[in-house]
Amino acid sequence: MADGGRKQITAAGKTLSDGITALEEDMSAQWINIQIMECEDVVGRTVTVFRQSDGTDQRYVLGNGRKVEANADGTFVIPESATELRVMDI
């Protein structure tokens, strides 16, 4: 490969170069941040949650692009770890 083997084809068929992950590209390419929320997990760590829109749909993600689920009571859950997040500041 002319680029030294540094490019990678993602599951979505996108080609990525050094330093850019598929999550980062997905987070910036199509989605616009419409709200940024500082949250806290159960042990007091601060976690930033972004509400994003692509013009049609909305989603909630962490700064690394991982999706989080919004609960009816205003909290969020990180699905992989079942960590609950409470909003501290918008």
NORCOR-V615645 format. One record per run of one state. SS is the DSSP state (h for helix, s for strand, l for the rest). FROM is the first residue (numbers start at 0). TO is the last residue. If there is no record, write none. Layout:
<<SS:FROM:TO> <SS:FROM:TO>>
This chain:
<<l:0:6> <s:7:8> <l:9:13> <s:14:15> <l:16:20> <h:21:28> <l:29:30> <s:31:39> <l:40:44> <s:45:52> <l:53:56> <s:57:61> <l:62:65> <s:66:66> <l:67:67> <s:68:69> <l:70:74> <s:75:77> <l:78:81> <s:82:88> <l:89:89>>
